[in-house]
Amino acid sequence: MTATQTLPQAPTSLAAAEYPGAVQRGALVVDIRSRTQRERQGVLAGSIALEARPAVEFLDPGSDVCLAAVNGAPEVLLVSDDGLDAELFSLELRGRGVRGVRAVDGGFDAVRRIGALGLLTEAHHLRRERSAISAH
C-alpha cells in the first residue's frame, strides 16, 4: 500500500433492511431518542435507551463510563427517530477512533416500517442475558 492509498472505511450507517441480520449477529442496539420521543413513538424493546449526548461517553471504550456491553458486542447500532441524530453521533464516535458503531438509516421510523420493532425480544444474545438475570 502506498502512502496515498487508504483502507476503505466501514459505512457509518446501516440500511433498515439490514437491521434484522445485524440483530441476529448479536448487535447491541442503543436507542438514543429522548424520553419524550420514546413515550410518543413507542419503545424499542430490548434496546439500551440512552439520551443522545451522554450516549457518546457510554459507547466510547476510552471513556471512564463506557458500558461493559460495548466491549463484547460485534457491532453497536444507534437508533434515533429518523436516523439523522444517530448518524451524527456515529460520526462523532468514529472521530474518537471508535469502530463498529453505525446508525440505522431512517431510525426508529424505518425499523417500524419494516416490522422489526420486536426483533430484539427474540434475539439469541438477549435471551441468554435475560435468562442469566432472571436466574439471580
N, CA and C of each residue as an Amber inpcrd file, in Angstrom:
protein
   408
   0.8550000  -1.1670000   0.0000000   0.0000000   0.0000000   0.0000000
   0.8990000   1.2280000   0.0000000   0.5900000   2.2000000  -0.8360000
   1.3610000   3.4330000  -0.8720000   0.8050000   4.4200000   0.1340000
   1.5610000   5.4980000   0.3680000   1.1290000   6.4990000   1.3400000
  -0.1640000   7.1800000   0.9410000  -0.5010000   7.2050000  -0.3510000
  -1.7280000   7.8850000  -0.7810000  -2.9370000   6.9760000  -0.7450000
  -2.7390000   5.6830000  -0.5990000  -3.8640000   4.7590000  -0.5300000
  -4.3530000   4.6650000   0.9080000  -5.6490000   4.5090000   1.0590000
  -6.2110000   4.3360000   2.3910000  -7.0950000   3.1040000   2.3930000
  -7.2230000   2.5180000   3.5490000  -8.1240000   1.3850000   3.6910000
  -9.5490000   1.8940000   3.6220000 -10.4710000   1.1150000   3.0500000
 -11.8610000   1.5640000   2.9970000 -12.4530000   1.6420000   4.3900000
 -13.2210000   2.6790000   4.6360000 -13.9000000   2.8490000   5.9120000
 -15.2020000   2.0500000   5.8910000 -15.5490000   1.4650000   7.0190000
 -16.8530000   0.8260000   7.1430000 -17.9040000   1.9270000   7.0690000
 -19.0440000   1.6540000   6.4890000 -20.0760000   2.6960000   6.4270000
 -20.5310000   3.0970000   7.8260000 -20.9380000   4.3600000   7.9570000
 -21.4000000   4.8370000   9.2610000 -22.8810000   4.5650000   9.4680000
 -23.5540000   4.0910000   8.4280000 -24.9820000   3.7810000   8.5940000
 -25.2830000   2.3870000   8.0760000 -26.4000000   1.8790000   8.5290000
 -26.8800000   0.5490000   8.1630000 -28.2810000   0.7110000   7.6060000
 -28.5440000   0.1800000   6.4340000 -29.8890000   0.2430000   5.8600000
 -30.8530000  -0.5230000   6.7520000 -32.0470000  -0.0120000   6.8770000
 -33.0490000  -0.6650000   7.7260000 -33.2570000  -2.1210000   7.3220000
 -33.1700000  -2.4200000   6.0490000 -33.3510000  -3.8010000   5.5840000
 -32.2670000  -4.7270000   6.1330000 -31.1220000  -4.1730000   6.5140000
 -30.0290000  -4.9730000   7.0680000 -30.1120000  -5.1060000   8.5930000
 -31.0040000  -4.3640000   9.2040000 -31.1500000  -4.3660000  10.6590000
 -31.4380000  -5.7660000  11.2160000 -32.3810000  -6.5250000  10.6550000
 -32.6430000  -7.8620000  11.2140000 -31.4080000  -8.7630000  11.2250000
 -30.6120000  -8.7270000  10.1770000 -29.3980000  -9.5400000  10.1320000
 -28.3880000  -9.1190000  11.1820000 -28.2580000  -7.8110000  11.3870000
 -27.3260000  -7.3110000  12.3970000 -27.7650000  -7.7500000  13.7950000
 -29.0610000  -7.7010000  14.0520000 -29.5800000  -8.1550000  15.3500000
 -29.2690000  -9.6430000  15.5290000 -29.4730000 -10.4270000  14.4990000
 -29.1860000 -11.8640000  14.5930000 -27.7040000 -12.1420000  14.8010000
 -26.8350000 -11.2650000  14.3090000 -25.3860000 -11.4290000  14.5060000
 -24.9280000 -10.9590000  15.8780000 -25.8450000 -10.4180000  16.6870000
 -25.5030000 -10.0390000  18.0500000 -25.2500000  -8.5610000  18.2770000
 -25.7280000  -7.7110000  17.3780000 -25.5220000  -6.2730000  17.5500000
 -26.1730000  -5.7710000  18.8320000 -25.5100000  -4.8370000  19.4580000
 -26.0600000  -4.1240000  20.6010000 -26.7980000  -2.9210000  20.0280000
 -28.0780000  -2.7780000  20.3310000 -28.8860000  -1.6890000  19.7880000
 -29.0960000  -0.6470000  20.8820000 -28.7520000   0.5970000  20.5510000
 -28.8580000   1.6960000  21.5050000 -29.8380000   2.7160000  20.9460000
 -30.9280000   2.9060000  21.6710000 -31.9740000   3.8530000  21.2980000
 -31.6080000   5.2040000  21.8940000 -31.2170000   6.1620000  21.0340000
 -30.7740000   7.4640000  21.5340000 -31.8660000   8.5280000  21.4280000
 -33.1040000   8.1000000  21.2130000 -34.2080000   9.0790000  21.2090000
 -34.4180000   9.6110000  22.6260000 -34.9690000  10.7850000  22.7080000
 -35.2580000  11.3570000  24.0260000 -36.3830000  10.5610000  24.6900000
 -36.5050000  10.7390000  25.9730000 -37.5890000  10.0690000  26.7100000
 -38.9470000  10.4800000  26.1390000 -39.0990000  11.7540000  25.8010000
 -40.3460000  12.2420000  25.2120000 -40.6320000  11.5430000  23.8860000
 -39.6100000  11.3800000  23.0580000 -39.8020000  10.6810000  21.7830000
 -40.1930000   9.2240000  22.0120000 -39.5470000   8.5680000  22.9570000
 -39.8820000   7.1620000  23.2250000 -41.3090000   7.0340000  23.7290000
 -41.7410000   7.9720000  24.5670000 -43.1180000   7.9360000  25.0690000
 -44.1170000   8.1830000  23.9460000 -43.7850000   9.0690000  23.0280000
 -44.6920000   9.4020000  21.9350000 -44.6950000   8.3340000  20.8320000
 -43.5170000   7.8370000  20.4660000 -43.4100000   6.9130000  19.3400000
 -43.4760000   5.4500000  19.7390000 -43.1280000   5.1450000  20.9590000
 -43.0800000   3.7640000  21.4110000 -41.6610000   3.3340000  21.7070000
 -41.5320000   2.2460000  22.4160000 -40.2120000   1.7690000  22.8220000
 -39.6460000   0.8080000  21.7830000 -38.3580000   0.6570000  21.8260000
 -37.6630000  -0.3460000  21.0200000 -37.2260000  -1.4160000  22.0140000
 -38.1380000  -2.3420000  22.2860000 -37.9410000  -3.3510000  23.3260000
 -36.6390000  -4.1100000  23.1100000 -35.8720000  -4.2330000  24.1840000
 -34.6170000  -4.9630000  24.1350000 -33.4140000  -4.0870000  23.8690000
 -33.6370000  -2.8320000  23.5070000 -32.5160000  -1.9280000  23.2590000
 -32.0840000  -1.2810000  24.5660000 -30.9200000  -0.6670000  24.5430000
 -30.4680000   0.1620000  25.6460000 -30.9090000   1.5730000  25.3210000
 -31.6710000   2.1860000  26.1950000 -32.1610000   3.5450000  25.9620000
 -31.2490000   4.5280000  26.6870000 -30.6230000   5.4010000  25.9090000
 -29.7290000   6.4230000  26.4460000 -30.0220000   7.7430000  25.7580000
 -30.0110000   8.8110000  26.4880000 -30.1180000  10.1220000  25.8490000
 -28.9030000  10.2820000  24.9410000 -29.0790000  10.9850000  23.8370000
 -28.0570000  11.0640000  22.7950000 -26.7110000  11.5840000  23.2970000
 -26.6880000  12.7160000  23.9410000 -25.4020000  13.3120000  24.3350000
 -24.6150000  12.4080000  25.2770000 -25.1840000  11.8970000  26.3630000
 -24.4020000  11.0020000  27.2250000 -24.0410000   9.6840000  26.5370000
 -24.7920000   9.2930000  25.5290000 -24.5150000   8.0300000  24.8330000
 -23.1030000   8.0020000  24.2770000 -22.6060000   9.1370000  23.8410000
 -21.2590000   9.1800000  23.2720000 -20.2410000   8.6930000  24.2980000
 -20.3420000   9.1630000  25.5200000 -19.4060000   8.7230000  26.5600000
 -19.6180000   7.2570000  26.9170000 -20.8760000   6.8320000  27.0060000
 -21.1810000   5.4440000  27.3710000 -20.7430000   4.4460000  26.2980000
 -20.5640000   4.8890000  25.0620000 -20.1990000   3.9920000  23.9700000
 -18.7350000   4.0910000  23.5580000 -18.0020000   4.9730000  24.1760000
 -16.5860000   5.1580000  23.8580000 -15.7460000   4.3200000  24.8040000
 -15.0970000   3.2460000  24.2970000 -14.2880000   2.3940000  25.1780000
 -13.1740000   3.1470000  25.9090000 -12.7940000   4.3220000  25.4250000
 -11.7740000   5.1220000  26.0970000 -12.3150000   5.9550000  27.2380000
 -13.6220000   5.9510000  27.4280000 -14.2650000   6.7350000  28.4760000
 -14.2830000   5.9660000  29.7890000 -14.2750000   6.7100000  30.8780000
 -14.3590000   6.0850000  32.2060000 -15.7290000   5.4850000  32.4900000
 -16.7570000   5.8690000  31.7220000 -18.1120000   5.3900000  31.9720000
 -18.6310000   4.4710000  30.8600000 -17.7290000   3.9070000  30.0790000
 -18.1530000   3.0350000  28.9660000 -18.9220000   1.8210000  29.4920000
 -20.0140000   1.4870000  28.8180000 -20.8170000   0.3200000  29.1860000
 -20.0450000  -0.9660000  28.8870000 -20.0820000  -1.9110000  29.7870000
 -19.3840000  -3.1820000  29.5980000 -19.8930000  -3.9120000  28.3640000
 -21.1720000  -3.7800000  28.0590000 -21.7520000  -4.4840000  26.9110000
 -21.1340000  -4.0550000  25.5910000 -20.5720000  -2.8580000  25.5290000
 -19.9750000  -2.3530000  24.2890000 -18.7750000  -3.2060000  23.9010000
 -17.9710000  -3.5850000  24.8730000 -16.7510000  -4.3380000  24.5720000
 -17.0320000  -5.7300000  24.0310000 -18.1560000  -6.3210000  24.3730000
 -18.4660000  -7.6540000  23.8970000 -19.3190000  -7.6970000  22.6420000
 -19.7870000  -6.5600000  22.1910000 -20.6890000  -6.5230000  21.0320000
 -19.8990000  -6.4860000  19.7270000 -20.3160000  -7.3010000  18.7560000
 -19.6430000  -7.2430000  17.4570000 -19.9150000  -5.9320000  16.7240000
 -21.0160000  -5.2950000  17.0710000 -21.4180000  -4.0590000  16.4130000
 -22.3940000  -3.3300000  17.3410000 -22.3700000  -2.0140000  17.2960000
 -23.3100000  -1.2040000  18.0620000 -24.1180000  -0.3880000  17.0620000
 -25.4440000  -0.5130000  17.1440000 -26.3290000   0.2210000  16.2480000
 -27.0410000   1.3240000  17.0190000 -26.9220000   2.5430000  16.5210000
 -27.6120000   3.6750000  17.1200000 -28.9240000   3.8960000  16.3890000
 -29.9950000   4.1000000  17.1450000 -31.3120000   4.3470000  16.5770000
 -31.8330000   5.6680000  17.1280000 -32.0850000   6.6100000  16.2290000
 -32.7470000   7.8590000  16.6120000 -34.1140000   7.8650000  15.9400000
 -34.8540000   8.9460000  16.0460000 -36.2070000   8.9210000  15.4760000
 -36.1800000   8.7500000  13.9650000 -35.3830000   9.5540000  13.2590000
 -35.3380000   9.4510000  11.8000000 -33.9760000   9.0390000  11.2630000
 -33.0230000   8.7850000  12.1270000 -31.6920000   8.3430000  11.7320000
 -30.6450000   9.4380000  11.6620000 -31.0620000  10.6990000  11.6070000
 -30.0970000  11.7820000  11.4390000 -29.2190000  11.9900000  12.6630000
 -29.8120000  12.0450000  13.8510000 -29.0040000  12.2000000  15.0660000
 -28.0710000  11.0130000  15.2450000 -28.5620000   9.8300000  14.9670000
 -27.7270000   8.6310000  15.1010000 -26.5240000   8.7130000  14.1660000
 -26.7290000   9.2040000  12.9670000 -25.6220000   9.3610000  12.0160000
 -24.5900000  10.3500000  12.5550000 -25.0360000  11.4670000  13.0920000
 -24.1130000  12.4640000  13.6440000 -23.3010000  11.8940000  14.8040000
 -23.9590000  11.1470000  15.6860000 -23.2400000  10.5920000  16.8300000
 -22.3220000   9.4470000  16.4200000 -22.6930000   8.6790000  15.4020000
 -21.7730000   7.6360000  14.9310000 -20.5270000   8.2800000  14.3230000
 -20.6960000   9.4120000  13.6370000 -19.5390000  10.1330000  13.0990000
 -18.6670000  10.6980000  14.2260000 -19.2970000  11.2050000  15.2770000
 -18.5220000  11.7160000  16.4120000 -17.7100000  10.5950000  17.0560000
 -18.3430000   9.4420000  17.2410000 -17.6290000   8.3090000  17.8320000
 -16.4970000   7.8400000  16.9170000 -16.7390000   7.8230000  15.6180000
 -15.6930000   7.4500000  14.6670000 -14.5240000   8.4260000  14.7850000
 -14.8370000   9.7190000  14.9530000 -13.7920000  10.7170000  15.1320000
 -12.9510000  10.4610000  16.3760000 -13.5190000   9.8030000  17.3670000
 -12.7860000   9.4430000  18.5900000 -12.0160000   8.1420000  18.4110000
 -12.1390000   7.5240000  17.2440000 -11.4370000   6.2730000  16.9880000
 -12.2380000   5.0300000  17.3070000 -13.5290000   5.1880000  17.6500000
 -14.3710000   4.0440000  17.9890000 -14.8170000   3.3550000  16.6890000
 -14.6610000   2.0670000  16.6270000 -15.0500000   1.2820000  15.4460000
 -16.2910000   0.4490000  15.7600000 -17.0350000   0.0770000  14.7430000
 -18.1700000  -0.8180000  14.9120000 -19.4610000  -0.1610000  15.3520000
 -19.5080000   1.1710000  15.3500000 -20.7340000   1.8830000  15.7030000
 -21.3410000   2.4280000  14.4240000 -22.6080000   2.0830000  14.1900000
 -23.2940000   2.5750000  12.9860000 -24.6930000   3.0440000  13.3420000
 -25.2070000   3.9200000  12.5100000 -26.5670000   4.4400000  12.6640000
 -27.5040000   3.6310000  11.7940000 -28.6970000   3.3720000  12.2740000
 -29.7140000   2.7230000  11.4450000 -30.3360000   3.8100000  10.5760000
 -30.1430000   3.6690000   9.2730000 -30.6540000   4.6510000   8.3180000
 -32.1780000   4.6980000   8.3980000 -32.7190000   5.8750000   8.6230000
 -34.1670000   6.0380000   8.7690000 -34.6430000   5.8840000  10.1980000
 -33.7620000   5.4270000  11.0910000 -34.0390000   5.3460000  12.5150000
 -35.2290000   4.4820000  12.9100000 -35.8350000   4.8820000  14.0200000
 -36.9650000   4.1490000  14.5850000 -38.0960000   4.0280000  13.5690000
 -38.3300000   5.1080000  12.8170000 -39.4040000   5.0910000  11.8200000
 -39.1870000   3.9730000  10.8050000 -37.9500000   3.7970000  10.3480000
 -37.6500000   2.7610000   9.3570000 -37.7500000   1.3620000   9.9600000
 -37.2900000   1.2100000  11.2060000 -37.3900000  -0.0930000  11.8750000
 -38.8610000  -0.4700000  12.0400000 -39.6970000   0.4970000  12.3690000
 -41.1320000   0.2370000  12.4920000 -41.7320000  -0.1390000  11.1300000
 -41.3430000   0.6000000  10.0730000 -41.8900000   0.3260000   8.7270000
 -41.6020000  -1.0890000   8.2460000 -40.4350000  -1.6350000   8.6060000
 -40.1240000  -2.9950000   8.1490000 -40.6350000  -4.0500000   9.1290000
 -41.3450000  -3.6170000  10.1680000 -41.9360000  -4.5590000  11.1150000
 -40.9190000  -5.2380000  12.0170000 -39.8350000  -4.5270000  12.3620000
 -38.7600000  -5.1520000  13.1220000 -38.6460000  -4.6560000  14.5650000
 -39.6690000  -4.0000000  15.0860000 -39.5790000  -3.4730000  16.4420000
 -39.4160000  -4.5690000  17.4970000 -39.9490000  -5.7420000  17.2570000
 -39.8810000  -6.8140000  18.2480000 -38.7190000  -7.7700000  18.0800000
 -37.8530000  -7.5450000  17.1070000 -36.7570000  -8.4860000  16.8550000
 -35.8340000  -8.6840000  18.0490000 -35.5770000  -7.6370000  18.7710000
 -34.6430000  -7.7490000  19.8890000 -35.1680000  -8.6410000  21.0020000
 -36.4710000  -8.7180000  21.1450000 -37.0220000  -9.5400000  22.2260000
 -36.7850000 -11.0250000  21.9870000 -36.5170000 -11.3980000  20.7420000
 -36.2620000 -12.8080000  20.4180000 -34.8160000 -13.0870000  20.0470000
 -33.9530000 -12.0790000  20.0700000 -32.5570000 -12.2680000  19.6850000
 -31.8630000 -13.2130000  20.6590000 -31.1030000 -14.1480000  20.1270000
 -30.4390000 -15.1690000  20.9350000 -29.5460000 -14.5550000  22.0170000
 -28.7390000 -13.5590000  21.6590000 -27.8100000 -12.9860000  22.6290000
 -28.5460000 -12.2770000  23.7650000 -29.7410000 -11.7750000  23.5190000
 -30.5020000 -11.1270000  24.5830000 -31.3120000 -12.1350000  25.3990000
 -31.7580000 -13.2200000  24.7720000 -32.4350000 -14.2750000  25.5370000
 -31.4810000 -14.8410000  26.5770000 -30.2200000 -15.0280000  26.2000000
 -29.2160000 -15.5300000  27.0980000 -29.0290000 -14.5740000  28.2840000
 -28.9770000 -13.2600000  28.0000000 -28.8210000 -12.2610000  29.0580000
 -30.0260000 -12.2680000  29.9950000 -31.2470000 -12.3230000  29.4240000
 -32.4480000 -12.3310000  30.2660000 -32.4830000 -13.5750000  31.1290000
 -32.0360000 -14.6700000  30.6060000 -32.0070000 -15.9100000  31.3710000
 -31.0620000 -15.7870000  32.5560000 -29.9080000 -15.1990000  32.3300000
 -28.9290000 -15.0220000  33.4120000 -29.4590000 -14.0760000  34.4780000
 -30.1250000 -13.0210000  34.0650000 -30.6720000 -12.0490000  35.0190000
 -31.7920000 -12.6610000  35.8310000 -32.6880000 -13.4020000  35.1820000
 -33.8330000 -13.9750000  35.8950000 -33.4230000 -15.1110000  36.8140000
 -32.2650000 -15.7070000  36.5970000 -31.7970000 -16.7970000  37.4430000
 -31.2570000 -16.2980000  38.7660000 -31.0630000 -15.0050000  38.8820000
 -30.4790000 -14.4550000  40.1320000 -31.5290000 -13.8590000  40.9900000
